[in-house]
Amino acid sequence: MMTAEKDRASAWFRNLRDQIVAAFEALEDSHDAGPFAEGNAGRFDVTRTSRQSDDGSDAGGGLMSVMRGGRVFEKVGVNVSTVYGTLGVPAQQAMAARGVPGIADDPRFWASGISLVAHMQNPHCPAVHMNTRMFWTPGAWWFGGGSDLNPCIEYDEDTAHFHATQKAHLDPHGTEHYPALKAWADEYFYIPHRKRARGVGGIFMDDRNSGDWEADFALTQDIGRAFLPAYLPLIEKRRTQPFTDADKDVQLVHRGLYAEYNLVYDRGTKFGLATGHDANAVLMSLPPFAKWV
């Protein structure tokens, strides 16, 4: 059953959540100049989420932490969850199609992870997405996740910093990981109906099972550890820049891409809704305002 490994993974995702929530609230506290500095520092509203099996028994849950209307963050959600139970038929079919063995004979599952999406007040500050997760069935286990940057106004030096920080965290696990995970992110976060990427990429992996749980868990942890040093310096640099109404309009249109991707293609969104997780938690990634033209 891998009970000890499950507990370690779940605890790590919760610890990473706590670090990120503290860092984001510190950004709000320190924002004392530039646009929106006159407002109140934002704080996360924390809500416990829960699932029930069809028979009413406990099926896990987590914490949904959402900040709205801050000085730096217009809306940011940092969710953690640990859920378990029996996969429904559509989810079983999806898992079988991905090559998960034995899922039809024993459709039990366990999943834990952290998911983060940040939409910013200042359009010069890039939106960002990050998640890491572990999934278990009786026939298999794997890790997945990554982080990607979604600026509406692109700065080459910001993109370079984001990618270089991720590479520095991945290289100790093998220099082959960063180029492979970067290419995977470029493919995964592509919007076919728009014929474009939703952002400037990052890293992404799924179905990670090398046969060495400790090594794969260590890699997943460093994907998580890379997030704050990759992202915070960009916000600290851009949050005081003045912007125009035209800049804000560009941001709102770009957010439409984000909403389209998450509702049409994102695997995590589909899984969360299909397995009965709290819909507000699953859809917290959607921006507070967006625009289509």
Backbone hydrogen bonds, N-H to C=O, Kabsch-Sander energy under -0.5 kcal/mol:
donor,donor_aa,acceptor,acceptor_aa,energy
6,K,2,M,-2.7
7,D,3,T,-2.3
8,R,4,A,-2.2
9,A,5,E,-2.5
10,S,6,K,-2.7
11,A,7,D,-2.3
12,W,8,R,-2.1
13,F,9,A,-2.3
14,R,10,S,-1.8
15,N,11,A,-2.3
16,L,12,W,-2.6
17,R,13,F,-2.1
18,D,14,R,-2.1
19,Q,15,N,-2.1
20,I,16,L,-2.3
21,V,17,R,-2.7
22,A,18,D,-2.0
23,A,19,Q,-2.2
24,F,20,I,-2.6
25,E,21,V,-2.2
26,A,22,A,-1.8
27,L,23,A,-1.7
28,E,24,F,-1.8
29,D,25,E,-2.1
30,S,26,A,-2.0
31,H,27,L,-0.7
31,H,28,E,-0.8
32,D,30,S,-1.6
37,A,34,G,-1.8
39,G,36,F,-1.5
45,D,66,V,-3.1
46,V,44,F,-0.6
47,T,64,M,-2.7
49,T,62,G,-2.5
51,R,60,G,-2.8
53,S,57,S,-2.9
56,G,53,S,-2.3
59,A,51,R,-1.9
61,G,82,T,-2.0
62,G,49,T,-1.7
63,L,80,V,-2.2
64,M,47,T,-3.3
65,S,63,L,-0.6
65,S,78,V,-0.9
66,V,45,D,-2.4
66,V,64,M,-0.5
67,M,76,V,-2.8
69,G,74,E,-2.7
70,G,73,F,-2.4
74,E,72,V,-0.6
74,E,119,H,-1.5
75,K,119,H,-2.3
76,V,67,M,-2.2
77,G,117,V,-2.4
78,V,65,S,-2.9
79,N,115,S,-3.0
80,V,63,L,-2.2
81,S,113,G,-1.9
82,T,61,G,-3.0
83,V,111,A,-2.9
84,Y,59,A,-1.8
85,G,109,F,-1.9
87,L,107,P,-3.0
92,Q,88,G,-2.7
93,Q,89,V,-2.5
94,A,90,P,-2.1
95,M,91,A,-2.5
96,A,92,Q,-2.8
97,A,93,Q,-2.2
98,R,94,A,-1.1
99,G,96,A,-1.5
100,V,95,M,-2.2
103,I,100,V,-0.8
106,D,102,G,-2.1
109,F,85,G,-2.3
110,W,136,W,-2.1
111,A,83,V,-2.9
112,S,134,M,-2.4
113,G,81,S,-2.1
114,I,132,T,-2.4
115,S,79,N,-2.6
116,L,130,M,-3.0
117,V,77,G,-1.8
118,A,128,V,-2.4
119,H,75,K,-3.3
121,Q,72,V,-2.4
125,C,122,N,-2.1
127,A,150,N,-1.4
128,V,118,A,-1.5
129,H,148,D,-2.1
130,M,116,L,-2.4
131,N,146,G,-2.6
132,T,114,I,-1.6
133,R,144,G,-2.3
134,M,112,S,-2.9
135,F,142,W,-3.0
136,W,110,W,-2.9
137,T,140,A,-3.2
140,A,137,T,-1.2
142,W,135,F,-2.3
143,F,208,R,-1.7
144,G,133,R,-1.9
145,G,205,M,-3.0
146,G,131,N,-2.9
147,S,203,I,-1.1
148,D,129,H,-2.3
149,L,201,G,-2.2
150,N,127,A,-3.0
153,I,123,P,-0.5
154,E,152,C,-0.5
158,D,155,Y,-0.6
159,T,155,Y,-2.2
160,A,156,D,-2.4
161,H,157,E,-2.0
162,F,158,D,-2.4
163,H,159,T,-2.3
164,A,160,A,-2.6
165,T,161,H,-2.3
166,Q,162,F,-1.5
167,K,163,H,-2.6
168,A,164,A,-2.2
169,H,165,T,-1.4
170,L,166,Q,-1.8
171,D,167,K,-2.7
173,H,170,L,-2.1
174,G,171,D,-2.1
177,H,174,G,-1.9
180,A,176,E,-1.3
181,L,177,H,-3.1
182,K,178,Y,-2.7
183,A,179,P,-2.1
184,W,180,A,-1.9
185,A,181,L,-2.1
186,D,182,K,-2.3
187,E,183,A,-1.8
188,Y,184,W,-3.1
189,F,185,A,-2.7
190,Y,187,E,-1.0
191,I,196,R,-2.9
194,R,191,I,-1.3
195,K,191,I,-1.4
196,R,191,I,-1.3
198,R,189,F,-2.2
200,V,149,L,-2.2
201,G,149,L,-0.5
203,I,147,S,-2.2
204,F,181,L,-1.1
205,M,145,G,-1.7
208,R,143,F,-2.8
209,N,207,D,-0.9
213,W,211,G,-0.6
216,D,212,D,-2.3
217,F,213,W,-2.7
218,A,214,E,-2.3
219,L,215,A,-2.2
220,T,216,D,-2.2
221,Q,217,F,-2.5
222,D,218,A,-2.0
223,I,219,L,-1.7
224,G,220,T,-1.7
225,R,221,Q,-2.7
226,A,222,D,-1.5
227,F,224,G,-1.2
228,L,224,G,-0.5
230,A,226,A,-1.6
231,Y,227,F,-2.2
232,L,228,L,-2.5
234,L,231,Y,-1.0
235,I,231,Y,-1.4
236,E,232,L,-2.6
237,K,233,P,-1.5
238,R,234,L,-1.9
239,R,235,I,-2.2
241,Q,238,R,-1.7
248,K,244,T,-1.9
249,D,245,D,-2.2
250,V,246,A,-2.1
251,Q,247,D,-2.0
252,L,248,K,-2.2
253,V,249,D,-2.1
254,H,250,V,-2.3
255,R,251,Q,-2.0
256,G,252,L,-0.9
256,G,253,V,-0.6
257,L,253,V,-0.8
257,L,254,H,-0.8
258,Y,254,H,-1.2
259,A,255,R,-2.4
260,E,256,G,-2.4
261,Y,257,L,-2.5
262,N,258,Y,-2.4
263,L,259,A,-2.0
264,V,260,E,-2.0
265,Y,261,Y,-2.8
266,D,261,Y,-1.7
270,K,266,D,-1.8
271,F,267,R,-2.5
272,G,268,G,-2.7
273,L,269,T,-2.1
274,A,270,K,-2.3
275,T,271,F,-1.9
276,G,273,L,-1.1
277,H,272,G,-2.2
282,V,278,D,-2.4
283,L,279,A,-2.4
284,M,281,A,-1.0
285,S,282,V,-0.5
286,L,283,L,-1.8
291,K,252,L,-2.1
